[in-house]
Amino acid sequence: MNNSTALSLAEIKDFLKSAESFQFKSVSKQERNEWIPAVIRQHNYCKRKRTEKGLLRRYLMKMTGLSRPQIGRLIKEYKKPANIG
């Protein structure tokens, strides 16, 4: 999963609207598990408002093919004190 061009929240919102009928799936578990924390850090997930967090969750779900509970677990894992900083 290549995220060479970082998307803003507005671009993510537009992407999700236009990609409703598409289904994505990550190439490998390792790549996915490296990409998700990168997106979380890049968008400063912990300091976002609730609606913005929901938008980022939907983006992560769309791009990886994971369910809402799976994304929630991965975000929770990232937010552990040892992973921040």
DALINZI-V701692 format. One line per field, one symbol per residue. psi: psi as a letter, one per 40 degrees, with the letter a starting at -180 (. if undefined). A space follows every 50 residues. Layout:
psi->???
This chain:
psi->hhfdhhiiddddddddddfdeihihididdddedddddddddefddeiid ddddddddddddddeiidddddddddddeiddeh.
